[in-house]
Amino acid sequence: MIRSVRFENFRCLREVELALTPLTVLVGSSGTGKTSVLEGMQSRLSCEHSDYWRLDTTLQISLQWTFSNGNQVRRVLPISELDSWSMLSHSVQGLTLELAALRSDSPLSRTTVLSSTGDNLAGVFASLMPHEREAVVEQLRRLLPHVGDVGLQQTGPRAQQLRFRDRWQPNLWFTPWQVADSVLLLLAFLVLPYQMPLPDVLTLDEPERGLPPRLLGEVVGLLRRLSIGAPGVPPVQVLIATHSFELLEHVQQEEVRLLSRSPEDGSVRVGSTMQEAQGWRGRSSEPS
């Protein structure tokens, strides 16, 4: 597990050290660096959108990971070389799920890892073993009782699409474009533990989008179980960036990191207590 990561001159993260837990939740207003942290954790980093790229190409970027066994890995390199560097063999899966992508057809070819937007969800579901599909569908039915079953239909010579059966009318099937957003999002979260291979780190940008508040606790619980692991299944460290006040109700105090910007110089600051996060919630709730 990664215990901490330090950023220097990466986008708005001029000099930031972030302690990580098995499940870490980043909160804060827009523009406070949450997405930059997620991008900095990716297995391949890109300076394409870096604020510093436009300012000074002689700047160096430093990223340092501290692992649970005490080992540290640090890389310092010119910003022009950042796009060709990868974080050793530590695999990172970054997800920013998009509803249009989740609803799209998938190629018939076997795929066992969900893409960053989820546009291959049908293919990942198709690759599951029969007992894994049954387990995923059973969990989906528990959370959304109106869903009776999930199936697949070939829509072209090389394409397939998900189908969803109505619980009370077994002959009635819906396409992904006819079901609620929560059905697609939950299915995407439920297949994550069955990916092959599992990543070492999973980052999620605003996983609450499209989900009703009543389901946020279920999603956080699923991600926490993923971060703990199971017999024969290694844990996956999870890093979430969120704007959701409701999601904070389902996390533990030590899992929260509040990101803010200094009014003096714009530097990113990190707070690590639930009281600070609740204070941010109160300030964010004030009328503008």
Secondary structure by P-SEA (a helix, b strand, c coil): ccccccccccccccbbbbbbccbbbbbbcccccaaaaaaaacccccccccccccccccbbbbbbbbccccbbbbbbbccccccccccccbbbbbbbcccccccccccccccccccccccaaaaaaaaccaaaaaaaaaaaaaacccccccccccccccbbbbbbbbccccccccccccccaaaaaaaaaaacccccccccbbbbccccccccccaaaaaaaaaaaaaaccccbbbbbbbbbbccaaaaaacccccbbbbbbbcccbbbbbbccaaaaaaaaaaaaccc
